[in-house]
Amino acid sequence: MTHRFSLSIFSLLFFFTTLSFAQDYRGRIEGIVTDQTRSVIAGSTVTLSNVNTGIKIIHKTSDTGLYLFDLVDPGSYSITVEQPGFGTFVQENIVVQTRGDVTVNAMLTTGAVQQNITVNEAPSAVQFNSSNRDLTIDSKMATEIPRFDRNPFKLTLIAPSAVNTRGEMQPFHSWSANSVDLGGSTNLKNDLLVDGMPVGMGQKNSTPPNTDAVQEVIVSTNSVDAESGHSAGGGISVTTKAGTNEWHGTGFYLGVTPGSTPPPTAPETASMRSVRICSEVRSATR
């Protein structure tokens, strides 16, 4: 009986230890609501709207005028603040990055209910509440930067502290994803994440996501937060797109014919020939 109990406890601890390696990729939006005299306003209705999906979340400000939207998916948002006796405040063009912390303060003015104050200028993207040194690669860069291998993890090479450690150029080969040294540490100590979940990019044991499905890539050269404490190297976090309310898709074709490639400078082995043939016919669609 004691043996079975000990085994159950060990299994449970192992399960939760495995889950603890996951890092949440979602961010947060917070701020304070005040009036024209800088006095806080409690009980204001704050509505967070996702521009792409139309999903809305409603919160109330606290007694100190503070509000917080936690676990916010990366994307574009707008915030509306309403309070009886005050005009409506609207902040648009809010961009939440992976693990981002955006501050949006609202100042309400006294007046008619139908009076609106709309701010179109995007709030500061500077992460005041984090000490990480991150490089953000957005969706536009991920899809338009030309890469033969179509591997979003290799986009980290544009980071100043990134050094490629392998000449692997096969499309979708997962073993090349972690072949980048970050911040002076070795690639064997990097932390690779997709939507907050760790992915083992060893030899052919997983597949990197399609670059067309990537929302953004975050490259961290010093993972100092508690959630990243288990990694001694850099961090590469890929966030996939959450989708919209409209049907859309992309496609691509990659073909390399023997006539367009230079002849090998050394005798071609059987393994080298198989790699060349695979590169000639590789294609994919989404």
HUCORVEN-V711130 format. One record per residue. SS is DSSP state (hx for helix, st for strand, lp for the rest). OMEGA is omega in whole degrees, 0 to 359 (* if undefined). D_FIRST is the distance of its C-alpha to the first C-alpha in Angstrom with 1 decimal. Layout:
ss={SS/SS}
omega={OMEGA/OMEGA}
d_first={D_FIRST/D_FIRST}
This chain:
ss={lp/hx/hx/hx/hx/hx/hx/hx/hx/hx/hx/hx/hx/hx/hx/hx/hx/hx/hx/hx/lp/lp/lp/lp/lp/lp/st/st/st/st/st/st/st/st/lp/lp/lp/lp/lp/st/lp/lp/lp/lp/st/st/st/st/st/st/lp/lp/lp/lp/lp/st/st/st/st/st/lp/lp/lp/lp/lp/st/st/st/st/st/st/st/lp/lp/st/st/st/st/st/st/st/st/lp/lp/lp/st/lp/st/st/st/st/st/st/st/st/st/lp/lp/lp/lp/st/st/st/lp/lp/st/st/lp/lp/st/lp/lp/lp/lp/lp/st/st/st/st/lp/lp/lp/lp/lp/lp/lp/lp/lp/lp/lp/lp/lp/lp/st/st/st/st/st/hx/hx/hx/hx/hx/hx/lp/lp/lp/lp/lp/lp/lp/hx/hx/hx/hx/hx/hx/hx/lp/lp/lp/st/st/st/lp/lp/lp/lp/lp/lp/lp/lp/lp/hx/hx/hx/lp/lp/lp/st/st/st/lp/lp/lp/lp/hx/hx/hx/lp/st/st/st/st/lp/lp/st/st/lp/lp/lp/lp/lp/lp/lp/lp/lp/lp/lp/lp/hx/hx/hx/st/st/st/st/st/st/st/lp/lp/lp/lp/lp/hx/hx/hx/lp/lp/lp/lp/lp/lp/st/st/st/st/st/st/lp/lp/lp/lp/lp/lp/lp/lp/lp/lp/st/st/st/lp/lp/lp/lp/hx/hx/hx/lp/lp/lp/lp/lp/lp/lp/lp/lp/hx/hx/hx/hx/hx/hx/hx/hx/hx/hx/hx/hx/lp/st/st/st/lp}
omega={179/180/180/179/180/179/179/178/180/180/180/178/178/180/182/175/177/180/184/178/179/179/182/182/185/183/180/174/182/179/180/180/181/173/184/179/181/175/183/180/179/176/177/179/180/182/177/183/174/185/185/186/182/179/181/176/184/175/175/176/182/178/178/177/183/172/181/170/182/179/180/178/177/181/182/185/170/181/177/180/182/177/179/180/180/174/181/178/180/175/180/176/175/180/178/178/178/183/181/178/186/178/178/177/182/175/181/178/178/181/181/182/184/179/181/172/183/178/181/180/182/176/181/179/179/181/182/186/180/179/181/174/187/170/182/175/185/185/180/178/182/183/186/175/184/177/181/187/178/183/183/179/180/175/179/181/177/177/182/184/182/179/179/183/182/179/182/182/179/180/175/178/186/185/178/185/185/182/180/173/182/174/179/178/182/181/180/182/179/178/182/184/170/183/176/181/179/179/179/182/173/185/171/178/175/185/177/178/177/181/178/180/185/174/176/178/179/178/181/180/176/181/186/179/181/181/180/187/183/184/180/180/177/180/176/183/179/176/180/182/180/179/178/179/180/176/176/180/179/177/177/176/179/179/178/181/180/182/182/180/179/179/180/179/179/178/184/178/180/180/178/180/178/177/181/180/179/181/183/189/185/176/179/176/176/*}
d_first={0.0/3.8/5.4/5.2/6.3/8.7/10.0/10.7/12.5/14.3/15.5/16.7/18.6/20.1/21.3/23.0/24.4/26.1/27.5/28.9/31.3/33.2/36.3/38.1/41.5/42.9/45.4/46.7/50.0/50.9/54.0/56.0/58.5/61.7/65.2/68.5/68.3/64.9/63.3/59.8/59.5/56.4/55.2/56.9/55.7/54.6/54.2/52.8/54.1/53.0/56.3/55.0/52.8/54.3/51.0/51.5/49.3/50.7/49.8/51.5/52.6/51.1/53.1/54.1/55.2/52.4/50.6/47.9/46.9/43.6/42.0/45.4/45.7/48.4/51.8/54.9/55.0/57.4/56.9/58.9/59.1/60.7/61.6/64.1/67.5/66.8/67.6/64.8/63.5/62.5/61.1/61.2/60.4/57.0/55.1/51.4/50.2/46.8/44.9/48.4/49.1/52.4/54.3/56.7/58.6/60.7/63.9/65.2/68.8/70.3/72.1/72.1/68.9/70.3/70.9/68.5/68.0/66.7/65.7/65.8/65.4/61.9/60.0/59.4/56.7/56.2/52.6/53.2/49.6/48.3/49.1/48.2/51.0/50.8/53.1/53.1/54.2/54.9/55.1/58.8/58.4/55.4/57.5/60.9/60.2/61.0/58.1/58.2/54.4/53.7/50.7/50.2/48.2/51.3/53.3/52.0/54.7/57.2/55.4/57.5/54.6/53.3/54.0/53.5/51.9/52.3/55.1/52.8/54.9/53.3/52.8/49.3/47.8/44.7/44.7/47.8/46.3/44.8/47.8/49.2/49.2/49.2/50.5/50.7/47.0/46.0/45.0/41.6/40.6/41.8/39.8/40.6/39.9/40.9/40.7/38.3/35.8/35.6/37.0/36.7/40.2/39.8/41.8/41.9/38.4/39.7/43.0/44.9/46.1/49.6/52.1/53.6/50.3/50.0/50.7/50.7/49.4/48.5/48.8/47.4/48.6/46.7/43.4/43.1/41.2/37.6/36.6/38.1/36.9/34.7/37.9/40.3/43.0/44.9/43.6/44.9/44.0/45.3/45.5/46.5/48.9/47.6/50.5/53.3/54.6/56.9/56.5/57.2/56.4/57.7/58.2/59.3/60.4/60.4/62.5/63.7/66.3/67.1/70.7/69.6/67.6/69.2/69.0/66.4/67.7/65.7/65.1/62.5/59.4/57.5/54.7/57.4/59.1/55.9/55.4/59.1/58.9/55.8/57.7/60.7/59.0/56.3/56.5/54.3/54.8/52.9}
